[in-house]
Each structure stands twice: as structure tokens, then as C-alpha cells.
Amino acid sequence: MKAFLGRAGWLSGSGSALAVAAVILCAGSASAQTTAASADETPEEQAGAGESGDETEIVVTGSRIERAGFEQPTPTTVLGNTEIRQAAQPNLQQVLNQQPQVRNSSSATTNAASTNTGVASVDLRGLGAARTLTLINGRRFVGDNNLNFVPTNLVERVELVTGGASAAWGSDAVAGVVNIILNDKLEGIHLGANTGISSRGDGFRYGFDGAFGTEFAGGKGHFMIGAEYLRDKGIGTTGFNDRPWFGAGLVTVPGSCINAGGLAAPCRELRPGVPNLGPLTYGGTVLSGANAGLVFNNDGTLRAARPEDAINLYTTINVASPVERIGSYARLSYDIGNATIWVDAAYGRAKTNQSFIIDPADAVLVSVLLGDNAFLPPQLAATGEPFFVLGRYSRDTFFTRLDATRETFEGAVGIDGTFGNGWKYSAHFSHGEVDTTELLLNSSIPGNFARALDAVQTAGGIACRVNADPDPTNDDPACVPFNPFGEGNASQAAADYVRGTQSIFGTRKLDSAGIELQGDPFSTWAGPVTVAVGAEARWEEQIQDNGALDKLRVPDAHGNPVSIFGSPLYAEPLNGGFNVKEAFAEALVPLINGDQVKVELNGAARYSDYSRSGGIWSWKVGGTARLFDSLLLRVTRSRDIRAPSIGELFNASGLAIREAVDRDPPAAPGPGYDPNPMVRVTEGGNPDLVPEISRTWTVGGSFTPSFFQGFSLSVDYYDIKINGAIGTPDTASITADCAAGDTEACDRITRDPVSGTITDVRATNANIASLRTNGIDIEAAYVLPMSRVSNMPGALRFRALATYVNELVIDGVNKAGSVGDIAIGGIPHWRGNFSATYQSDTYGLDLRIRYVGGGKFDASQPNIVNNDVGARTYVDLGAQFKVADKFTFFGNVRNLFDKDPPLVVQLGGFNYDSVGRYFTAGIRLDF
């Protein structure tokens, strides 16, 4: 499913800006541009400086131009093996989630009750993962940018382009680009094993990896292969017991408050351990008649309700999803003259099998039962009442289970070469497929459930009324009577009759081809003009089918055909696709090339012709000015595009359970009306989408003073505006639009006919959103080879990154500073990381401090009396020891002081660590 989506601090008080500034001042920065080891450093010093994979010059991803000394104007941050190792995460995506520019919108904790479990994508700037273009070695890959398929042990570095880059790389690069560079020059044999567990004894995981690389044919050829396996068992529902921040809720308290519209509203307070399913219990609650309020024991007898009977929906859902993943990659290359021919192949698989959610269609049972029900307990039968209402949360029958497997295969062939006077060319073709199988077991079938509940006593025993009726046309021979009184009293046969398995089987395909040429056609007074031109084409297709039960239809109350399932996820088979043909050009024009001043102009343009929506332009213009060899100033202006993805166009419906905000309440609500109910939200694709357009400014610079060798500092301002953005509206927006007279929005809402409470919302994709964000990125680093100050070997490396988000405006609502889990799309104003690393040939030590700013739990609900959330500071420690020059043992403690996150109302912690202290240990072998 897609969503469109303490008082802490290392210094006293909650001053976020002060805390982040302290990190910068005490540490320093790595330039956001091309990085190279200093020519006057010793080999040992260079090794220390290059610990993050930057000991040789890096051509960054923000541009197509590859030229020594080129400092492109688009800000770029480089992460190498230092950052990957320090994070000690189960996949590369969760390493990136801890970077200040990335919002944790998808992870094991945030996907715990989502059919997206197993997908690990990156969300730069909090603008949605679909607006971040993810590449491997500069090429697109199939599979929703799922980094579960990428073997982390082969990653040399990751480049984060934090500005618009559509002109260089095409659609999706609105928020930026994540380019994963694999080590295609690998030599030797490398093996590894690791394991991890939380301090609470859950979240156990283990993994193995291996890689091999060698040259042949006198160095002309090279072959490498690598693979990684990881099994993460996740954290089940028992994980709530040791994490008191889960299961919180908003309760009404005395007082007079003001809502977001400036009107009087009930005061609400955030409290831990708040039941949110009202009178429902696992065994069942009598809701009407003489016995109203009594609850059922497991043996079917009645008793008075107890406080421990109250239920919170989210305590029945996993804290973190389990996943088993495999990622592998192989490459063969061979030099022929001035060209290198290469072939690579990749295989990956991500699988999850977990308890999911309790199907709300029939699990939240509020049924009218007749007084002659054959299972009726004597105490109820004695009242003589013709009917009564039962409320029951049926986890014994309708606790669904998600069994999902995503498997990818991809192959590519290409050539890179040179000719003439420094001209370079490259061409490639790739084909990839992702096969997806999803099964949702124990899904309710309301028609069967209604017949099974209506059980009567016959001469032959208890039977369904439809089969006891003399009219044979009403018979349902498969019907098995269902006993709803008390948990676990229904027979297995009855349970099997009232539920079934929803299923989907899909294949997504991506074919991609590209050709590029770069050279210096002429020179100006300031030096050579470099141009890069090329063409690309992509063909994307999705084929998706459903199981036999998913295709069955029954008439609803109005005679319209509907799914037999109460909460249908996979409504219709799908078959769709599109193609795009593109041409691009980029130029680097030097304007001034003096001893103390160097100025360059960089521009790019791309024309994209989409088969579904026609042609569209994207462009970028920028410039850099280097002053006195230590100060670099840069600015870019770009027009970026994002065409709808194959999933946004054709994806089948997905289901989520969320709290709704009803901004269009009924004029005369019925008894039991709830303005903030838990509802089923159905999300899915829309083939009529058109591309969205964004405009981006970046202005900044970097400082690398010659008088302070090894230090660098960069600061960049960004501003991104998107119109006609593709997204799924939240319930508050849909109900507000309905109240304003939007009939299409009203058609998305289903209400209970008696109370008027919202029960279902259809939030399919549409070009309805407007997005705007702006802020500042700060990066600093300092490398100190120990030989400069002592006789110790190795080097000290300090690095700090921080991002201040001034605005993240979604449909007119500023989400920046809303940090609670119910604030959909919310993001802290400040995030920052500081790391200090000592590394020698034999051992290394890591200290990392992660800062997450506070804010309002939900700024859109100012009537929450305890709305203020303090900042959090997390401390991580790591160590590595090398033995016998081949064995390296390592360990890591994440969240050393077990810092609690803010209270969690729904699921997971988008912005904060919701798991707690976590230990990782392992071994690496290098031959």
C-alpha cells in the first residue's frame, strides 16, 4: 500500500538549533562535491582519509559530465563503508533512513500492518519514495526501487543527490537521486556472518554474505560475484509488553480548547495504554437487553466486565515485520582495445510470512442474534428477548496472515569506451522482472458468516437455518454453524467456512536502453567546453491476476456486484504498461579560469515522450564559482518531472487501517457516532494520471581552508515546489473536500447507515496534491591522521550532517514540526548525525550520535493539551578487531541508553527509534 502520504538533547533544554550547531562546531564536514585524497598526504594519511570509500576521485551523480576537477553545482552527499558499518542495519535502505535528508517512511516497523512489507525504498525530503530516483551504477532497476534486493556487502558507496536531477537522469528525480555504486573491481574472497537481537530478547536476526572477484587474461578481464542472505524474525505482538510507548490514545479531558480552524473544541490528552475498540472484547460483549455490559468467558458463560478486557487495536499487530531476503549480483567485463564490454546479472528475493491484522469486516462483530440461536447460553435464553446485539473482536477466527514473496531477475549488457581526442561513449540494454505473490489468509466472507451465525436446533443437531428451512432453494450444503460465544468455541470447520484466502500474482517488467556520448568539441578563453548527449528508452509493464475467490461477486443491498470478501484487497486483474523515449544534453562551459577565481556554467535539458501522456521538458541551469582555492559557491535552478509510475497507474487496491478525521459530520448523527473512528482505507492505482512538475532552487557552498588541512564544511539551501502531485489523500482531506461540495470526494466515503460514522474510505491515486518544501543541509568533516600528532597508527575521522526542514507543505498544511505517528507525512524541523571514528590496520572504534528534533505531536490538532514533543538523542557504539590479518570481529550497540520514543498511537515510529536498544555482532574473513 502507498500513503501520501526528550526533552532531550545533548545540551540542556530542547533547543534543536543549538544542539545541531554544537555538533557542527565540534566536528566539522565532508564536502558535498567531488572528493579526492590530498596529493601531499602520505599513503597512510590517504588511507585514513579514504576510509569511506573516497580515496580516489569520485565522479558524483548530480551530472552526466565526467571530467577531472569538475565541481557540479547540485549538492551531493557521499556515504561509504564507514556510515554503512556504523549504522549496523539489516539492509541498505535502513542505513539511508538514518540520514538527515531521508524520511523513514518505509521500514520493518512502519510496514508492520502493510502489504508493502518486504519493500525497502528511500524517501528523500519526505516527499514520498516515488519522488526519489534510485539507481545502481547509474542505471535504473526493476522493482519499486526495493533495496532489499541489493547485496550490501558489494556496496562501495552511496551518492545522495539532494536537488532536482530530472534533466540528467529522467523522471522521479524530483527530490533527488540515490545512486548505489557497487565495487566492480573486487579482488579476492570475502566472507561474513552477523547476528543481532534487541535488549528485550526479540527482533532476532542473522545473516551471511560472500563475494569473490578476480582478474583474468592478463588483467584484461574481470569477474566478480557476491550474495547476501538475511533472516530477520521481526518483533511480534508480545513486543508491546516491554515497550510502554505503544498503544497510546487520545482521550477527552475537561477544559476549553481551540481546534485548527480557531473554533471551540473538546480538549484531548495523549495517554499511554488507551483501549480504542470501545466495549468490544475477545470473547464477546452483550451490547443490548437485560444483560448489556456482560462479557463472555472462553467457556461461553457470562460475567461482569473487567478493566483488562478492554482492547487496543494495535496491540494485536506486530511491532516489526519479519523478512527473509536474498540479494546477489555478478559482473563479467573484458577490455578490447579502448573499450570495455560488460555483462551483469542480479537476483533477489524478499519474503515475509506474518500475522497481519484482524479483518475488520467481521472480526469487529456487532451482530443481531436471534433469541432462538442454538448456541445461546442459558442466561441469555432465559430473558426471552427475541434478539440481542453482540460485540466481539474475533482474533480466533479472522486474524489474517500475510504471506508475500517478491522475486527479481535482471540482466544487462553494455559497452564503455573512448575514441579520438578524449571522447567517451557508453551504451547499455537491460531487462528485469519482479514476480510478486501475496496471500492474505483468514479473510472474512460476510455472506457465509451471516449464514453460519444463524444456527438453530434441529432433530439432527445444530444446523444453519438456511439448511433447516423447508425451502431447498435456500440451502447452502457447505454451511457449518458458528458458535460466537467466547473465544475459541467455533469449530475448525465453521472457521474454514466463514473465511478464505485472498491472493494476487503479478509480474512487473522493465526494459531499458541508453546511449551516451561525451567530449570537448571546442574551447573558450577559459578552457574546454564539455558536452554530454544521449538517448534513452524504457518499456514498463505490469501483469497481475487474482485468485478464484477474489473474482467471485455477490449482490450487495442495492443489487450491485461486490466481492465476496468483507475487506477486499485485490479486486480486479490488471494488465497495463507504458513506454518513454528520451533525449538529453548537458554542457559545462567555463567562464573564468584564473589563479584565484574559477567560474563555470552547467546546463542540461531533457525531452521525454510518454506513450500515455505525451511529451514534456525538464531542464537545469547552474553555476559554480571557486574563490581563492578554498571557497566554492554554487546555485542551481531546475524544472523536474515525475511521470506516474507503473504501480501508481495500475496497482490493485491495498488496505490499511487508520484513524479517520471526519470534517464532514452528519447533520443529524445517530447513536454511537464517532468523529475519529478506525476505518478501512483502500488505496490503489489510477490509469488517468498525468505527470507532475516541480521547480527547484538550490543555493550554497563549501569551504575547504588550506590553513586547516583535512577540514571541510558545506551549507546548502533548497526549495522544491510541486504542482499536480500524485498522491493518495488522507481521510481528513477527503471529508473536508466533501464538505466543500466535491461530489467525487463524497463518493470515496462509506458511512454506517445508523450512526453515520465513517467505515470505509477509498483513497486511490490522483493528481490532486500540491507539495512544497524548503530547508538547509549542513555537512562538515575532519580527518586527522594520527601521525600528525603522535606515533599512533591510523586516523581519526569526524563527520556531521544536519538538515533543517523549514516547511513541508502538503495541500496547504505544513507538516514540518509535526512529529507524532498520527501526523501523516510529518517530519521534524531538525535531524542530525555526528560520528567519530578511529581506524587503524588492526582495530577501530566508532561513536555516533543521532539527533531527532521535537515539535508538535500533531500541529493540525492544537486541542491536544500535551501536544509538545521533546527532541531525542541516540548514542551508538561500535568496535572492530582484526586478527591474523584475515579475521575481523565487530560489534555494535544501537541506542545505547535505550532512549524511549514519544508515545505511539498507531504503529511504528516514522521519526524515532521505536524498537529500543539493539546489539549486533559478526565476523568478516578476507582472503
Disulfide bonds with the S-S distance in Angstrom:
Cys257-Cys267 1.94
Cys464-Cys479 2.08
Cys738-Cys746 2.01
